[in-house]
Amino acid sequence: MCVTCGCSDDAEAKISNLQTGTVVAIKPESETHHHHTHVLPDGKVVTHSHSHDINEASQIHAKIHGKTISLEHEILGKNNLIAAQNRGWFKGRNILALNLVSSPGSGKTTLLTRTINDLKKQLSLSVIEGDQETTNDAEKIKDTGCKVVQVNTGSGCHLDAAMVEQGLQQLNPPLDSIVMIENVGNLVCPALFDLGEQAKVVILSVTEGEDKPIKYPYMFRASEIMILTKIDLLPYVKFDVQRCIEYAKQVNPQIQIFQLSAQTGMGLDNWYKWLSKKAISY
């Protein structure tokens, strides 16, 4: 049980490799052998591994302090350690990792498939797809010709760094590429869990209401980019674009905002330019 959000960390979680057809259970963090990567000043990448017993450490910590907050800090602390290892792994292979977050139904997968189809001749992209159940979205990604693994979290409401670490073992993304991590649809818990990504990209559709940035400030504060999607529907919905932008800037003055439609292609060029530039600069 995750005391941070209340979701269950149980045996339902699994990873499906759509290229090989392999399905493996996600190992509990207490059984996971973690790889730690150091990038030395001369550019040499050194990797070693070690294991952590998070459950034992968490239980001891909880007994000593007797407070939920202590266990929460332990869980987030362990996640952040693995996230740092993931970040070193990405850096050592010159891989740009982006964490795509949103509410369910915002259009993450539609935007992702459109992006892959439009840029696959220019950029090397692969995907870790997160959902509680089914491989539906991963199948859509696979149809683009992109490498993809599906992480099913079971009753969990977010991806964590250990899931991404194990997903990367199946995905095996190439050097000098981009890994898109499509998180479980949720604007709360994914804001707290660092996966080792370079940046979070929060996706908000015009069908959701312009007040989402101030209702879920932690997510928008944690994100470098906000993508306002489905703008082709603006003539048919009541949505104040300017007010939404003002709310987002109120929460995060540095956030960069793109307005686009994955269906019509409107506004996609700005998103593609940012993505290409980010990949080169990384």
N, C-alpha and C positions, 0 to 999 in steps of 0.2 A: 504494500500500500504506500503510495506517495503522499506524505503528509503535506507537501507543498500545494497539491491540487486535489487530493483525494482519489485520484485514479488508481486503478489496480495494476500492479506490476506482476503479472502472472504468466503461466505457460502458454497462453494463447498467442503471444507475440511471435512473429516469424518473418523470415525474409525469403522472397521468391525471386530467383534469377530467371528472367523471361528468356534469356538467350539459351541457357542450358536446361531449363526446366527444373532446376534444383530448388528444393524447398527445405530450409533449415530453421530449426527453432532458435530464437534469440536466447543466448545464454544469459542467466542472471548476472548482474554486475559482480557478484561475489565469486563467480566462476570464470570471469573473463580475464584473459591474459592480455594486458595492455601494452602497446608499443609506444615507446617514448622517443621522439625524434629531436635531436639538437642540430641546429644549423650553425657551424663554427664560423669564426670571423673570416677564414679563408674560403668560405663557400662550401666546404665539405659537409655532407650530411651524415650524421652518425645516429643509428637507431638501435636501441636496446629495449628489452621488454621486462615487465614485472607484473605481478598480480596484486590485486587489492581485495580485501574482504570487507566490502562496504556494509554488509548486513551486520557482521559482528561489531564493527566499529560504531555503527549507528545505534545498535542495541545498548552497548556499553555507555555511549554518550547520553542516551535517553535515560538510563538507570541513574547515572550520576546526577543529572540536572533535573530530571523529572518534568521536563517542559517540552512541548511540541516544537517550540522555536529552535531548540538545540538540535533536534533531529532534522528539522528543515534545513538548517545551516549545514549539517553534515551531508545531506543529500545533494544540495546545490554545490557544496564545496567539492564533492567527489565528481559531480558532473563537470564542473569547471576545469578540474584537473585533466579529465579525459578530453574535454574540448580543446585545451591547450595542446595536448598531444596530437589531436586531429589537425589543428592549425599548423603545427610544425610539419606534419606529414604532407599537407597541401603545399606549404611553402617550399619544402624540399623538392617537390615535383613540379613547381611552378604551375599549380592548379588554382584557378579562381573558383571559390565556392560561395554560392549565394543561397540564402535561406528564404524561400518564398512563403509568406504567411498571409492569412486572410480568414474571413468567415467562410463557412461552407457556401458554395454557390456563387462566389464572387467572380469566377471565371479564370482561376489560376491555371487549370489544365488547358483550357482553350487558348489562353495567352502563351503558355509554354509550347504547345504543339505548333502554333503559328510561328513563334520565334524560331523553333528548331527548323521547321520547313524553309523559312526565309533565309536563315543564316548558316545552314549546315554545310554549304560549299565554302564558307569563309571562316567558320569557327568550329572547333571540335568540342561538341557538347555531349554530356551524359547526365543521367537523372537518377536520383534516389527519390522514390515516390512514397509518401507516407499517408496511410489511411487506417482506420480501425479495422475494416474488413474489405474484402474483394480485391481483385487485381484489375478492375475496370479501367482506372485511369492509366495504370502502367501499360495496359494493352494499347491504349490510344497513343502513348508515347512510343511504344515499340513499332507501331505502324508507320512512324516517321522515318524508321531506320536507325533511330538513336538507341544506344545502350541504356538499359534501365533495369533497376531492381526495385521490387515492391517491398516495403516494410509495413507489415500489418501489426498494429499495436494492440490488438485485442480490445480490452476495455480501457486502455490508456488513451489520453486525450492530446498527446503531443509526442513528438520525437525527442529523444535525448541523445547526448553525445556518444554513449555506448552503442546505441542502435546504429548511429551513423558510422561509427568505427567498424562494426561488424558488416554493415551494408557495403562499405568501401572494399572490404575483402572480397565480396562477391562481384562488385561492379568493376574493380580494377581499371579505373579510368586512366587514359594515356597521359604522358607528360605534356606540359604546355597546353592544357585544355581547360574547360569550364565544367564544373559540376553544379547542377541545379538541384537543390534539395526542396522538394515540394512538401511542406509540413502538413500535418493534420489540420483540417479547417477549424480554427479556434483563435480568437483574438486575445486570450488571457494567458494560458500557461506557456505557449511557445515564446512569449516575451521574456520569461524568466530563464529558459534553458538555452544556454550557449551551446552550439553544435560544433564550433570550430570554424564557422564561416567567416568570410571577409566582411560581409554585410548582410543585413536583413532587408528584404524588399517587401513592404506591406502593400497588399492589393485590396482596393476598395471599389465596389461597383456603385453606380449611381442609383441602383435599386435598393440600396441599404439605408440611406439617410445620411445627411451631411454632418450629423453630430457624432459620428463614430470616433473621430480622433479625441474628443473630450470625454467620451464615455469609456474608451479603452486607452487611456493616455500612455500606459507603460509600453504597449506595443508600438505606438507611433513615435514615442520618444526613443525607443531602441532601434528604429529603422532609419537607414540612410536614404532610402527612396520610398516614395508613395506613388503607386500607379493607380490613377482613377480610370476605371474601365467601364465599358459599355456606354460610352458617351454618345453612341448613335441612338440611344434610347432617351436622351434628354428631352426631345420634344414630347415624349409620352409619359414622363414621370415628373413628380414634384421634387426637384432637387436643386438646391442653391449652391452652385459650383464655387462661387467666390467665398461664401460663408464657410464651406468645407475647407477650402485652402487656408482661410484665416484661422480656423480651429486647429488645423495641422501645424501651422507656423506658431501658433500660441503654445502648443505642447512641445514642439521641436523646431526652433527657429532655423536650424541648419538643414532641415529635410528638403530634398529635391523632389519635385512633383512632375509627373508626366500624365497627360490626359490622352487617352487612346481608345480605339475600338479594335479588338482582335478580329471581329467579324468583317468590318469594312476596310481595315488597314489604316484608318485615320489616326495620325499621331504616332504611328509605330516607329518612324524614322528617328525620332528623338531618343526613344528607348534603345533602339539598335545602336545608335552612335555612342550612347553612354556605355552600353555593354561591351562594345568593341574597344572603346578607349580604356575601360576598366581592365579588360583582359590584357591589353598591351602593357599598361602601366604596372600591372601586378607582376 
